[in-house]
């Protein structure tokens, strides 16, 4: 068996792209890294593997902890990580879900082709930048009061439908139809609500963006046809989350959990993994608050969609319905959800990896599936997949960097077996934002993208562009290749940037 040593972490190669960190010491389960050799070298370059090992000590971690091909160091729990934790006997950990709750992406289709848009790129990017609120602080499509925020937290995209910012099809093509029924707005602090009231319908800053793209490659024509995607088609990708509201929810509950469950915290190797025991008051409150923040993020992306449709109407002189600006899908990246999964067990009833030689039976168990920088990727037939896609599998949207392609995948047949129905969420960072600003100059990046790649970028500052320069990220083509070859997310189409706006 091939083994690799990374400091005090040992990985054993199970098969191509599958590396296992054997269970030892205080680990409750083994851990698995899904990566090619080049990606593994990048994953091992920071504290990702240490954080992955630490995560296995969370009570109730089931079968194995997961690091996906785009994995990199995060807060306590690696970005690109999946942890399925027993919902009855385990715990829930805000750090294993993330500060930007329901950071995610949606793709809006059009019937425009690349030829329709040539010559209008600068007009379009200017109009989008002028009309889509972005950057740090306040400012949104809707600036409202706490009562309205509370309604958004409770109802999700159904609120946007009632107020004319959505159509029924938008709900049908959104994960969970754009509403978590377990949302509890009462568990969200006044401070969080106040942070959210002026940010509904805004991109924010950092790696969040709106990008007009063209479809350059089709890999599975039958699935692409079911998704309504064709070569040379123009699509719009929107990437943002729950803004300051979600960040405040995470902060609030980390502090509360640290105070109330210090005994559990003392047993964990990293305080950033602070967790509330399943069934405890704080576990229920955090889950309700997190689900409410999830609803807020879906409404945020929906209002940006509404404004984007209006911009396209003005630039191209047709209604958005005539332009067929329909939602392909919206998927979350930082999320924790109760899901029922079939897990393999050994003779003692302990959950083990599905391909473990110790597996003797299977059981259905309700789990808190923590996906941090990870995309749900359910295969065909799973009831949570919208009826329009149930025969081919759930759409998965993987954004690349500004100078690289993005991808639409479908949930792979082995995703439930290997990753609790999950795959990567993007290319994954290679360097910190601080390092990026030291190595790249925003104006140069902007000029190079336009001159060499015909990509038009507009942002609040050059620093934002530098932080998101193409060289800051892993090779998205390699991330997607590994996902496809593992069978956790199958390539459907590739897209390439036309123009991009950032906060």
Buried (B, 14 or more C-beta within 10 A) or exposed (E): EEEBEBEEBBBBBBEEBBBBBEBEEEBBBBBBBBBBEEBBEBBBBBBBBBBBBBBBBBBBBBBBBBBBBBBBBBBBBBBBBBBBBBBEEBBBBBBBBBBBBBBBBBBBBBBBBBEBBEEBBEBBBBBBBEBBBBBEBBEBBBBBEEEBBBBBBBBBBBBBBEBEBBBEEBBEBBBBBBBBEEBBBEBBBEBBBBBBBBBBBBBBBBBBBBBBBBBBBBBBEEBBEBBBBBBEBBBBBBBBBBBBBBBBBBBBBBEBBEEBBEEBBEEBBBEBBBBBBBEBEBBBBBBBBBBBBBBBBBBBBBBBBBBBBBBBBEBBEBEBEEBBBBBBBBBBBBBBBEBEBEBBBBEEEBBBBBEBEEBEEEEEBEBBBBBBBBBBBBBBEBEBBBEBBBEBBBBBBBBBBBBBBBBBBBBBBBBBBBBBBBBBBBBBBBBBBEEBBEEBBBEEBBEBBBEEBEBBBBBBBBBBBBBBBBEBBBBBBBBBBBBBBBBBBBBBBBBBBBBBBBB
